[in-house]
């Protein structure tokens, strides 16, 4: 379990939330830049603001709304983050991952995390959804460093199935039923906020990265530490081909997310409708 200070904060946060909603989420969904509109189908919802929640940090990027939504998405109770915080904003990886620990304390067993990212592999096109099958952490950031009791062996995580193969199969079924073509790939994590140089992109290509992004990793590691199953979807919002460098258009990148949010919502709604057999037959227990 977390250290005493962290546990005290967690209890305060959970107490605040439970006074405002009786819903017990089974799934945490994190919506990245421009993807916040993928929460329109949530019913019977309670909306909280990050800045009002004890020990939550607040996003500093305009495309991250900083709202926490509780409600039913189809037949499943969910906790949805409209926006997230990043290490490049000056926060630690453990602060960024804190909402995941809160969701787990509230009962969530599955993390679905989404983001915008740059496509390195030429088979990825603008607006494609890439289902993350693995990652490469090229930062020095890890929310588990110094986290929890010193003797907690769960920190020595086995990440061979960090992104659940079972969940990816269900997502492929959901995509096929909606005629949405999904790609799969490896995501390289860097902290940002500067975009990568051409030399860096060539390096990422050589070591097997299909795309590059500045988020999701801290949340994934915390979720796996807490025994949650993980699925990650990255929307290719920029083409970062190493052999064809081009100027960055920041607002076009965010606009790609806005345009794809509706399709992402349909995909997640269908995916969650397929979850019952998985959720009922596969328990959630700590790793290690």
C-alpha positions as CSV (number, residue, x, y, z in Angstrom):
1,X,0.0,0.0,0.0
2,X,1.1,3.6,-0.3
3,X,3.0,5.4,2.4
4,X,1.2,7.0,5.3
5,X,1.1,10.5,3.9
6,X,-0.2,9.3,0.5
7,X,-2.8,7.1,2.3
8,X,-4.0,10.1,4.3
9,X,-4.4,12.2,1.1
10,X,-6.2,9.3,-0.6
11,X,-8.7,9.0,2.2
12,X,-9.4,12.7,2.1
13,X,-10.0,12.7,-1.6
14,X,-12.2,9.6,-1.6
15,X,-14.2,11.1,1.3
16,X,-14.8,14.3,-0.7
17,X,-16.0,12.3,-3.7
18,X,-18.3,9.9,-1.9
19,X,-20.1,12.9,-0.3
20,X,-21.0,14.0,-3.9
21,X,-21.8,10.7,-5.6
22,X,-22.8,7.2,-4.6
23,X,-21.6,5.7,-7.8
24,X,-18.8,3.1,-7.5
25,X,-16.9,3.1,-10.8
26,X,-15.7,-0.2,-12.4
27,X,-13.7,1.6,-15.1
28,X,-11.5,4.7,-15.2
29,X,-11.4,6.4,-18.5
30,X,-8.8,9.2,-19.1
31,X,-9.5,11.4,-22.1
32,X,-6.5,13.3,-23.5
33,X,-6.1,16.6,-25.4
34,X,-9.2,17.4,-27.5
35,X,-10.8,14.1,-26.7
36,X,-12.9,15.3,-23.8
37,X,-16.1,15.3,-25.9
38,X,-16.0,11.5,-25.9
39,X,-17.9,11.7,-22.6
40,X,-21.3,12.9,-24.0
41,X,-23.1,9.5,-23.7
42,X,-22.5,9.3,-19.9
43,X,-25.9,9.2,-18.1
44,X,-26.9,10.1,-14.5
45,X,-23.6,11.9,-14.1
46,X,-22.0,13.9,-11.4
47,X,-19.4,16.4,-12.5
48,X,-16.6,17.6,-10.2
49,X,-13.8,20.0,-11.0
50,X,-10.2,19.0,-10.4
51,X,-9.4,22.3,-8.6
52,X,-12.1,21.6,-6.0
53,X,-11.0,18.0,-5.2
54,X,-8.5,17.6,-2.3
55,X,-5.0,16.7,-3.5
56,X,-5.9,16.7,-7.2
57,X,-3.6,18.8,-9.4
58,X,-5.0,21.1,-12.1
59,X,-4.1,20.9,-15.9
60,X,-2.4,24.0,-17.3
61,X,-3.2,23.1,-20.9
62,X,-6.3,24.7,-22.5
63,X,-7.3,21.4,-24.3
64,X,-7.6,19.6,-20.9
65,X,-10.8,20.6,-19.2
66,X,-9.9,19.3,-15.7
67,X,-13.3,17.7,-14.9
68,X,-14.1,14.4,-13.2
69,X,-17.3,12.8,-14.3
70,X,-19.1,9.9,-12.6
71,X,-21.9,8.2,-14.3
72,X,-23.1,5.2,-16.4
73,X,-21.6,4.6,-19.8
74,X,-23.9,2.0,-21.3
75,X,-24.3,-0.6,-18.6
76,X,-21.1,0.2,-16.7
77,X,-20.4,2.7,-13.9
78,X,-17.4,4.8,-14.9
79,X,-15.1,7.5,-13.6
80,X,-14.0,9.8,-16.5
81,X,-11.2,12.3,-16.5
82,X,-11.8,15.1,-19.0
83,X,-8.1,16.0,-19.3
84,X,-5.0,15.1,-17.4
85,X,-1.9,16.7,-16.0
86,X,1.6,16.1,-17.3
87,X,5.2,15.9,-16.0
88,X,6.1,18.8,-18.4
89,X,3.9,21.1,-16.3
90,X,6.2,20.6,-13.4
91,X,4.4,17.8,-11.6
92,X,6.0,14.6,-10.4
93,X,5.0,11.3,-12.0
94,X,3.3,10.2,-8.7
95,X,1.2,13.4,-8.7
96,X,0.2,12.8,-12.3
97,X,-0.8,9.2,-11.5
98,X,-2.7,10.1,-8.3
99,X,-6.2,10.0,-9.9
100,X,-5.6,6.3,-10.8
101,X,-5.0,5.5,-7.2
102,X,-8.2,7.3,-6.3
103,X,-10.2,5.4,-8.9
104,X,-8.8,2.1,-7.6
105,X,-9.8,3.0,-4.1
106,X,-13.3,3.8,-5.4
107,X,-13.5,0.3,-7.0
108,X,-12.2,0.6,-10.5
109,X,-10.6,-2.5,-11.9
110,X,-9.9,-1.3,-15.5
111,X,-8.0,1.7,-16.8
112,X,-8.7,3.0,-20.4
113,X,-6.4,5.8,-21.1
114,X,-6.3,7.9,-24.3
115,X,-4.0,10.5,-25.8
116,X,-2.8,12.3,-28.9
117,X,0.6,11.3,-30.2
118,X,2.9,11.7,-33.2
119,X,3.1,8.9,-35.7
120,X,6.6,7.7,-36.5
121,X,5.8,4.5,-38.5
122,X,4.7,5.4,-42.0
123,X,1.8,2.9,-41.8
124,X,0.2,5.3,-39.3
125,X,-1.9,8.0,-40.9
126,X,-3.3,11.3,-39.5
127,X,-6.4,10.5,-37.4
128,X,-5.7,6.8,-37.0
129,X,-6.4,5.1,-33.7
130,X,-3.3,3.2,-32.5
131,X,-4.0,0.6,-29.8
132,X,-0.9,0.5,-27.6
133,X,0.6,-2.9,-27.2
134,X,3.8,-1.9,-25.5
135,X,5.8,1.1,-24.5
136,X,9.4,2.4,-24.3
137,X,10.1,4.8,-21.4
138,X,12.9,7.1,-22.4
139,X,12.4,9.5,-19.4
140,X,13.6,9.2,-15.9
141,X,10.0,9.4,-14.6
142,X,8.3,6.6,-12.7
143,X,5.5,7.1,-10.2
144,X,6.7,4.0,-8.2
145,X,10.1,5.4,-7.3
146,X,10.1,5.9,-3.6
147,X,6.4,5.0,-3.5
148,X,4.9,2.7,-0.8
149,X,6.6,0.7,1.9
150,X,10.3,-0.2,1.3
151,X,9.6,-3.9,1.5
152,X,6.7,-3.8,-1.0
153,X,7.8,-6.2,-3.7
154,X,4.8,-5.3,-5.9
155,X,7.0,-2.4,-7.2
156,X,9.0,-5.0,-9.2
157,X,6.3,-5.1,-11.8
158,X,6.2,-7.7,-14.6
159,X,5.2,-5.6,-17.6
160,X,5.0,-8.4,-20.2
161,X,1.3,-7.8,-20.4
162,X,1.2,-4.2,-19.3
163,X,-1.5,-3.5,-22.0
164,X,-4.0,-6.4,-21.6
165,X,-4.0,-8.7,-24.6
166,X,-7.6,-9.7,-23.6
167,X,-8.8,-6.2,-23.6
168,X,-7.2,-5.5,-26.9
169,X,-9.0,-8.5,-28.4
170,X,-12.3,-7.0,-27.2
171,X,-11.4,-3.6,-28.6
172,X,-10.6,-5.2,-32.0
173,X,-14.1,-6.8,-31.9
174,X,-15.7,-3.4,-31.1
175,X,-13.8,-1.7,-33.9
176,X,-14.7,-4.4,-36.4
177,X,-18.4,-4.2,-35.5
178,X,-18.3,-0.4,-36.1
179,X,-16.1,-0.7,-39.2
180,X,-13.4,1.3,-37.5
181,X,-9.9,0.2,-38.6
182,X,-7.6,0.1,-35.6
183,X,-3.8,0.0,-35.8
184,X,-1.5,-1.4,-33.1
185,X,1.9,-0.2,-32.1
186,X,4.6,0.6,-29.6
187,X,4.5,4.0,-27.9
188,X,7.7,5.9,-26.9
189,X,7.3,8.1,-23.9
190,X,9.2,11.3,-23.5
191,X,8.3,14.1,-21.1
192,X,8.0,17.1,-23.6
193,X,7.1,19.9,-23.8
194,X,9.4,20.4,-26.8
195,X,8.8,18.3,-29.9
196,X,11.4,15.8,-30.9
197,X,14.3,16.7,-33.2
198,X,14.7,14.9,-36.5
199,X,17.7,13.0,-35.0
200,X,15.6,11.9,-32.0
201,X,12.8,10.7,-34.3
202,X,15.3,8.6,-36.3
203,X,16.5,7.1,-33.1
204,X,13.0,6.3,-32.0
205,X,12.3,4.6,-35.3
206,X,15.4,2.5,-35.0
207,X,14.6,1.2,-31.6
208,X,11.1,0.1,-32.6
209,X,8.8,3.0,-31.6
210,X,5.7,3.4,-33.8
211,X,4.6,6.7,-32.2
212,X,5.7,9.1,-29.6
213,X,3.8,10.9,-26.8
214,X,4.2,12.8,-23.6
215,X,1.5,11.1,-21.4
216,X,-0.1,7.9,-20.2
217,X,3.0,6.2,-18.8
218,X,2.7,7.3,-15.2
219,X,-1.0,6.3,-15.2
220,X,-0.3,2.9,-16.7
221,X,2.5,2.0,-14.2
222,X,0.3,3.1,-11.2
223,X,-2.6,1.1,-12.6
224,X,-0.5,-2.1,-13.0
225,X,1.0,-1.6,-9.5
226,X,-2.5,-1.5,-8.1
227,X,-3.6,-4.6,-10.0
228,X,-5.8,-2.9,-12.7
229,X,-6.0,-4.1,-16.2
230,X,-5.0,-1.5,-18.8
231,X,-5.9,-0.5,-22.3
232,X,-4.4,2.5,-24.1
233,X,-5.5,4.2,-27.3
234,X,-3.5,6.9,-29.0
235,X,-4.9,9.1,-31.8
236,X,-2.3,10.0,-34.4
237,X,-2.6,13.8,-34.4
238,X,0.7,14.6,-36.1
239,X,2.9,12.8,-38.6
240,X,6.4,12.7,-37.2
241,X,8.0,10.6,-40.0
242,X,11.8,10.8,-39.5
243,X,12.6,10.9,-43.2
244,X,10.0,13.7,-43.9
245,X,10.3,16.4,-41.2
246,X,7.8,19.2,-41.4
247,X,6.9,22.2,-39.3
248,X,4.7,21.7,-36.2
249,X,1.1,23.1,-36.3
250,X,0.0,22.9,-32.7
251,X,-3.6,23.8,-33.2
252,X,-4.0,21.4,-36.1
253,X,-2.8,18.7,-33.7
254,X,-5.5,19.6,-31.1
255,X,-8.1,20.0,-33.9
256,X,-7.4,16.4,-34.9
257,X,-8.4,15.2,-31.4
258,X,-11.6,17.3,-31.5
259,X,-12.6,15.8,-34.8
260,X,-12.0,12.2,-33.6
261,X,-13.7,12.5,-30.2
262,X,-17.1,11.5,-31.5
263,X,-15.7,8.3,-33.1
264,X,-13.7,7.5,-30.0
265,X,-16.9,7.7,-27.9
266,X,-18.6,5.2,-30.2
267,X,-15.7,2.9,-30.0
268,X,-15.5,3.0,-26.2
269,X,-19.2,2.6,-25.9
270,X,-19.2,-0.5,-28.0
271,X,-16.1,-1.8,-26.3
272,X,-17.6,-1.4,-22.8
273,X,-20.7,-3.3,-24.0
274,X,-18.4,-6.3,-24.7
275,X,-16.8,-6.1,-21.2
276,X,-19.3,-8.2,-19.1
277,X,-17.7,-11.6,-19.6
278,X,-14.2,-10.2,-19.0
279,X,-15.2,-8.2,-15.9
280,X,-17.1,-11.1,-14.4
281,X,-14.5,-13.8,-15.1
282,X,-11.2,-12.0,-14.4
283,X,-10.7,-10.6,-11.0
284,X,-8.6,-7.7,-10.0
285,X,-5.8,-8.3,-7.7
286,X,-2.4,-6.7,-7.0
287,X,0.5,-7.7,-9.2
288,X,3.4,-9.6,-7.7
